[in-house]
């Protein structure tokens, strides 16, 4: 996952980071320079991956802490076999 992001122009990639007592899958800087929290979800062909309400609240809590310094975006990375889709989550 991190190698894929690097190939797509992402930088400063950290994985398994804790912020505000929330475990974050990936924190990276997007190709446009925006600090981004990437939540990784495995998706099977029959099931749609989603963020539960609790997960969403935790991620937003961590994002609000990081957003005190600079704008932050939240992205959901859906992984299915060898495919990866990055989907924006509501703006923070």
C-alpha positions in Angstrom: 0.0 0.0 0.0 2.7 2.5 1.0 4.7 1.6 -2.2 1.7 2.3 -4.3 1.1 5.7 -2.7 4.8 6.6 -3.2 4.5 5.7 -6.9 1.4 7.9 -7.1 3.4 10.9 -5.7 2.5 10.7 -2.0 5.2 11.5 0.5 6.0 11.5 4.2 4.2 8.2 4.5 3.8 6.8 8.0 1.8 3.7 8.9 0.3 2.5 12.1 0.5 5.9 13.8 -1.4 6.8 17.0 -3.0 10.2 17.3 -5.4 11.2 20.1 -5.4 7.5 21.2 -6.7 6.6 17.7 -4.7 4.0 15.6 -4.4 5.4 12.1 -3.5 3.1 9.2 -1.6 5.6 7.2 -0.8 9.3 7.5 0.7 10.8 4.4 1.0 14.0 2.3 -1.0 13.8 -0.9 0.6 14.8 -4.3 -1.1 18.2 -3.8 0.6 18.6 -0.4 -2.4 18.0 1.8 -1.9 16.1 5.1 -4.1 13.0 4.7 -5.3 10.2 7.0 -5.8 7.0 4.9 -8.1 4.4 6.4 -7.4 1.0 4.7 -10.3 -1.5 4.2 -10.2 -4.8 2.5 -13.1 -5.4 0.2 -14.4 -8.7 -1.0 -16.3 -9.0 -4.3 -19.5 -9.7 -2.4 -19.2 -7.2 0.5 -18.8 -3.5 0.4 -16.3 -2.1 2.9 -17.5 0.9 4.9 -16.6 2.9 8.0 -18.8 2.3 11.0 -20.1 5.2 12.9 -17.6 4.6 15.7 -14.7 4.3 13.3 -15.7 7.5 11.6 -16.0 9.3 15.0 -12.5 8.1 16.0 -10.9 9.2 12.7 -12.6 12.6 12.9 -11.3 13.0 16.4 -7.7 12.3 15.3 -8.2 14.5 12.2 -9.4 17.4 14.4 -6.2 17.2 16.5 -4.0 17.2 13.3 -6.1 20.0 11.8 -5.0 22.4 14.6 -1.8 22.7 12.6 -2.9 22.5 9.0 -5.8 21.3 6.8 -6.4 17.5 6.9 -8.3 15.3 4.6 -9.6 11.8 5.3 -9.5 9.1 2.6 -10.8 5.6 2.5 -8.6 3.1 0.6 -10.6 0.1 -0.6 -8.4 -2.8 -1.5 -9.8 -5.7 -3.5 -7.3 -8.2 -4.9 -4.8 -6.1 -6.8 -7.1 -3.1 -7.2 -7.0 0.0 -5.0 -9.5 2.8 -4.9 -9.0 6.0 -2.9 -12.3 7.6 -1.9 -12.6 10.9 -0.1 -14.5 10.9 3.2 -16.6 13.9 4.2 -14.4 17.1 4.4 -13.0 17.9 7.8 
